[in-house]
Amino acid sequence: MKHIKGIARLDKKTKNLVKRLNPGDIAIIDHADLDEVAVNSLLDARVKAVINVAHSMSKAYPNSGPLLLVKAGIKLIDCPGADLFQKVTEGVELELRYGQVFGAGKILATGRELDEGYIQERMEAARSNLEDVLSGFVQNTMDYAKNEIGLICGQYKAPEIKTVFKRKHALIVVRGKNYKEDLKAIKSYIDDVKPVLIGVDGGADALTEFGLQPDIIVGDMDSVSDKMLLSGAELVVHAYPDGRAPGMARLNELGLTAASYAAPGTSEDIAMLLAYDNEAELIVAVGTHSNMIDFLEKGRKGMSSTFLVRAKVGSILVDAKGVSRLYKSKPQAKHLAPIFAAALVPVAAIAVIAPATRELLRLLYIQFKLLVGI
């Protein structure tokens, strides 16, 4: 591949970096097992290349992020252990040549440029190891569940909130896999039913991408924009079980107040519990993490809290994740013909009933009889 030049932008948290990226930049990240959600944010930013000082792939599970990046024509170079965060200042120009990173004419790091063939091989190797990973994941989930059972047994009380859920649907949005496609797929449902809108951290910004205003924002408050926090939505900070709430400091700096929900688990877990405990009629989840791969991508060794919460709220939970994939084929003419014919039936009925049209049809019938001699 040809040499690439671009302006360097770097951050050890990819979700923070994407906020500063410009089209054509070279992103320097520290992101082990590069996941699909992070890659989609890099693709949206239209970066020219990505340099990862961690392993973009491991044997833990077949993460699809690197493959998506390379298939999109983005150069991906792994430089595990490289001290680029010490050597590179944001805003300088870098040049990439066959896995080497140059700055001001000097080699700053040497790594491996990942191509599609190599990535496919690593993914296949990870798949062969998946059975052992699954076994450990299930065991960890069960072990952690014993310690977190209080999450669904009243040990951690939900805070008092102003938003009314009773006899309403609640839509919980997480900026997870395929959240854009799934929000598009259920847009008519949102317009018709008008559910209570809950953005989980960056999920609040995801709602605004579709012209929607969240009623509540729940989370650590580390990946939601200041604009959304100041939008007037009710705020609920996810705190540690001991009451510590690091996210509250950011809100205080903005002059905002919020309720605090001290509980183990993930922010999307407590968003579901918040809606359930406030008597929502139905909970619809978009982009939430619900399977082993999702949790491995988040660096978690189990999904105990989510397992427990979904067991509790499952009777009113509808997971919209992947709904956009249910049917992607374009309608065919042979399928449209019966629909078109059926639509003509009421039109024809109205035409026959109308007096003027009835007389016209009678005259045409008489003319037809004269022509054929009957």
C-alpha positions in Angstrom: 0.0 0.0 0.0 1.2 3.5 -0.7 2.8 5.7 2.0 0.3 7.7 4.0 0.7 11.1 5.6 -1.7 12.7 8.1 -2.1 14.7 11.3 -1.8 12.7 14.5 -4.6 12.6 17.1 -4.1 10.4 20.1 -6.0 9.3 23.2 -5.9 6.2 25.3 -9.7 6.2 25.3 -11.0 5.8 21.8 -14.5 7.2 22.7 -12.8 10.4 23.7 -10.5 10.5 20.7 -13.3 10.3 18.1 -14.7 13.6 19.4 -11.5 15.4 18.2 -10.8 13.5 14.9 -11.0 15.2 11.6 -11.3 13.5 8.2 -7.9 12.4 7.0 -6.3 12.2 10.5 -4.1 9.4 11.7 -5.6 8.0 15.0 -3.3 6.7 17.7 -5.1 4.5 20.1 -4.5 2.1 23.0 -7.3 -0.4 22.5 -6.8 -4.1 23.0 -9.2 -6.3 21.0 -10.5 -3.5 18.9 -14.3 -3.8 18.9 -17.0 -3.1 16.3 -18.5 -0.1 18.1 -15.1 1.7 18.4 -14.3 0.9 14.7 -17.7 2.3 13.6 -16.9 5.6 15.4 -13.5 5.7 13.7 -15.1 5.1 10.3 -17.7 7.8 11.0 -14.8 10.2 11.7 -13.3 9.2 8.3 -9.7 8.7 9.5 -7.0 7.8 7.1 -5.2 5.3 9.3 -5.2 3.8 12.8 -2.1 3.0 14.9 -2.8 0.8 17.9 -0.2 0.5 20.7 -2.1 -2.6 21.9 -3.0 -5.9 20.1 -6.0 -5.2 17.9 -6.7 -8.9 18.1 -6.2 -11.7 20.6 -7.1 -15.3 21.0 -9.9 -14.4 23.4 -12.7 -14.1 20.8 -13.1 -13.4 17.1 -13.6 -9.6 17.3 -14.7 -8.2 14.0 -13.5 -4.6 14.4 -10.1 -4.9 12.6 -11.7 -6.6 9.6 -14.3 -3.9 9.3 -11.6 -1.2 9.4 -9.4 -2.9 6.8 -12.3 -3.7 4.5 -13.1 0.0 4.5 -9.7 0.8 3.1 -8.3 2.2 6.4 -4.6 1.3 7.2 -4.3 -0.5 10.6 -0.9 -0.9 12.2 -0.4 -2.7 15.4 2.6 -1.4 17.5 2.0 -3.2 20.8 4.2 -1.7 23.6 5.4 1.3 21.5 5.8 4.5 23.4 4.0 6.7 20.8 2.0 8.5 23.5 5.3 9.8 24.8 6.9 10.5 21.5 4.1 12.0 19.5 2.4 15.4 20.2 -1.1 15.8 18.9 -1.3 17.9 15.7 2.1 16.9 14.2 2.3 15.2 10.8 3.1 11.5 10.6 4.0 9.3 7.7 3.4 5.6 7.6 5.5 3.2 5.4 5.0 -0.5 5.5 4.3 -0.8 9.2 6.8 1.9 10.2 5.7 5.2 11.8 7.8 8.3 10.9 7.7 11.8 12.4 10.0 14.6 11.3 11.9 12.1 9.1 12.7 9.8 12.1 11.4 6.3 12.8 9.1 6.5 15.9 7.9 2.9 15.9 7.8 -0.2 13.9 4.8 -2.5 13.9 2.7 -4.8 11.7 0.2 -3.6 9.1 -2.8 -5.9 9.4 -4.3 -7.1 6.1 -7.5 -9.0 5.5 -5.8 -12.4 5.1 -4.0 -12.1 8.4 -7.1 -10.9 10.2 -9.2 -13.8 8.9 -6.5 -16.3 10.1 -6.5 -14.8 13.6 -10.3 -14.8 13.7 -10.4 -18.5 12.8 -7.9 -19.3 15.5 -10.0 -17.4 18.0 -13.1 -19.3 17.0 -11.4 -22.6 17.7 -10.7 -21.3 21.2 -14.2 -20.0 21.8 -15.5 -23.1 23.6 -12.9 -22.7 26.4 -13.6 -19.0 26.6 -17.4 -19.6 26.8 -16.9 -22.1 29.6 -14.9 -19.6 31.7 -17.3 -16.8 30.9 -20.4 -18.8 32.1 -18.6 -19.9 35.3 -17.6 -16.2 36.0 -21.2 -15.1 35.3 -22.5 -17.6 37.9 -19.9 -16.7 40.5 -20.4 -13.0 40.2 -24.2 -13.4 40.2 -24.1 -14.8 43.7 -22.5 -11.6 44.9 -24.8 -9.3 42.9 -28.1 -11.0 43.6 -29.0 -7.9 45.7 -29.4 -5.9 42.5 -32.8 -7.5 41.9 -33.8 -8.3 45.5 -34.2 -4.7 46.8 -30.8 -4.2 48.3 -30.1 -1.2 46.0 -32.9 1.2 45.9 -33.7 3.2 42.8 -33.7 7.0 43.4 -36.9 9.1 43.3 -37.3 10.6 39.8 -39.7 13.1 38.2 -40.3 11.3 34.9 -43.5 9.3 34.8 -43.3 5.8 33.4 -46.6 4.3 34.6 -48.8 3.0 31.7 -46.1 4.1 29.2 -43.4 2.4 27.1 -39.7 3.1 27.8 -37.1 3.1 25.1 -33.6 2.6 26.3 -30.8 3.5 23.8 -27.2 2.5 24.2 -24.6 3.4 21.5 -23.9 -0.2 20.8 -23.8 -2.4 17.6 -26.2 -1.4 14.9 -28.0 1.2 17.0 -28.4 3.5 14.0 -30.0 0.8 11.8 -32.2 -0.4 14.7 -33.4 3.1 15.5 -34.3 3.7 11.9 -36.2 0.4 11.8 -38.4 1.3 14.8 -38.7 5.1 14.0 -42.4 4.6 13.2 -43.0 2.9 16.6 -41.3 5.8 18.3 -43.4 8.4 16.4 -46.7 6.5 17.1 -46.2 5.4 20.7 -44.0 8.2 22.0 -42.2 6.2 24.7 -40.2 7.7 27.5 -36.7 8.1 26.0 -33.7 7.0 28.1 -30.2 7.6 26.8 -27.5 5.6 28.5 -24.4 7.9 28.4 -23.6 8.4 24.7 -27.0 6.9 23.9 -28.4 10.3 24.6 -26.4 11.8 21.7 -27.5 8.8 19.6 -31.1 9.8 20.1 -30.5 13.4 18.9 -29.0 12.0 15.6 -32.6 11.1 14.9 -34.1 14.3 16.0 -35.2 12.9 19.4 -34.8 14.5 22.8 -34.1 12.1 25.7 -36.3 12.4 28.8 -33.7 10.8 31.1 -29.9 10.4 30.8 -28.5 7.5 32.9 -24.9 6.5 33.3 -21.3 7.4 34.4 -21.6 10.6 32.4 -18.2 10.0 30.8 -19.2 9.7 27.2 -22.2 12.0 26.8 -21.7 15.5 25.4 -22.1 18.7 27.5 -24.8 19.8 25.1 -27.0 16.8 26.0 -26.3 17.2 29.7 -27.5 20.8 29.4 -30.5 19.8 27.3 -33.0 19.7 30.2 -33.2 15.9 30.5 -33.5 14.4 33.9 -30.1 13.1 35.0 -29.4 9.9 37.0 -25.7 9.2 37.8 -24.7 5.5 38.1 -22.7 5.3 41.3 -20.6 2.5 42.8 -22.4 0.3 45.4 -20.5 2.2 48.2 -22.1 5.5 47.0 -19.1 7.0 45.2 -20.2 8.7 42.0 -17.3 10.1 40.0 -19.7 11.3 37.3 -21.3 13.7 39.7 -18.2 15.9 39.6 -18.6 16.7 35.9 -22.2 17.7 36.5 -21.3 19.9 39.4 -18.8 21.7 37.1 -21.7 22.4 34.7 -23.9 23.6 37.5 -26.3 20.6 37.2 -27.9 18.4 39.8 -28.8 14.8 39.5 -30.1 11.8 41.3 -27.6 9.0 42.2 -28.3 5.3 41.7 -25.8 3.3 43.7 -25.7 -0.3 42.4 -23.4 -2.8 40.8 -23.6 -3.8 37.2 -23.7 -1.7 34.0 -25.5 1.6 33.4 -27.8 -0.1 31.0 -28.8 -2.5 33.7 -29.9 0.2 36.1 -31.7 2.0 33.3 -33.8 -1.1 32.8 -34.4 -1.4 36.6 -35.3 2.3 36.8 -38.0 1.8 34.1 -39.2 -1.5 35.6 -39.4 -0.2 39.2 -41.4 2.9 38.0 -44.0 0.6 36.4 -43.2 1.0 32.7 -45.7 -1.0 30.6 -43.0 -2.1 28.1 -39.2 -1.7 27.9 -37.7 -1.6 24.4 -33.9 -1.8 24.3 -31.7 -0.6 21.4 -27.9 -1.2 21.2 -27.7 -2.9 24.6 -25.1 -5.6 25.4 -26.8 -8.9 25.7 -24.4 -11.7 24.7 -20.9 -13.1 25.4 -19.2 -11.3 22.5 -20.7 -8.0 23.5 -19.3 -8.3 27.0 -15.9 -9.6 25.9 -15.6 -6.5 23.7 -16.2 -4.4 26.8 -13.4 -6.3 28.6 -15.8 -8.1 31.0 -15.3 -11.7 32.1 -19.0 -12.3 32.8 -22.4 -10.7 32.5 -23.9 -11.5 35.9 -25.7 -8.2 36.5 -27.2 -8.3 33.0 -28.2 -11.9 33.4 -30.0 -11.0 36.7 -31.7 -7.9 35.5 -33.0 -9.5 32.3 -34.3 -12.4 34.3 -36.3 -9.8 36.4 -37.6 -7.5 33.7 -37.8 -10.1 30.9 -41.6 -10.3 30.9 -41.8 -6.7 29.6 -38.5 -6.4 27.8 -38.3 -6.3 24.0 -34.8 -6.3 22.6 -34.7 -4.3 19.3 -31.1 -5.2 18.8 -30.6 -6.6 15.3 -34.2 -5.9 14.2 -32.9 -4.1 11.1 -31.4 -7.4 10.0 -34.6 -9.3 10.0 -35.5 -8.4 6.4 -33.2 -6.6 4.0 -34.4 -7.9 0.6 -36.0 -5.4 -1.8 -39.7 -6.1 -2.7 -40.1 -8.0 -6.0 -42.6 -7.2 -8.7 -44.4 -10.6 -8.2 -45.0 -9.6 -4.5 -46.1 -6.0 -5.3 -48.7 -7.1 -8.0 -51.2 -8.7 -5.6 -50.8 -5.7 -3.2 -51.5 -3.3 -6.1 -54.5 -5.3 -7.3 -55.9 -5.4 -3.8 -55.5 -1.6 -3.5 -57.5 -1.2 -6.7 -60.5 -3.1 -5.3 -61.8 -0.2 -3.1 -61.0 2.3 -5.9 -63.1 0.2 -8.4 -65.9 -0.1 -5.8 -66.1 3.6 -5.3 -66.1 4.2 -9.1 -69.0 1.8 -9.6 -71.1 3.3 -6.7 -70.6 6.9 -8.0 -73.7 7.9 -10.2 -71.7 9.6 -12.9 -69.3 6.7 -13.2 -72.1 4.2 -13.2 -73.8 5.9 -16.1 -70.5 6.0 -18.0 -70.0 2.3 -17.5 -73.6 1.6 -18.7 -73.0 3.6 -21.9 -69.8 1.8 -22.5 -71.6 -1.5 -22.0 -74.3 -0.6 -24.5 -71.6 0.5 -27.0 -69.8 -2.8 -26.5 -73.0 -4.7 -27.3 -73.6 -2.8 -30.5 -70.0 -3.4 -31.6 -70.2 -7.2 -31.1 -73.8 -7.4 -32.4 -75.5 -8.7 -29.3 
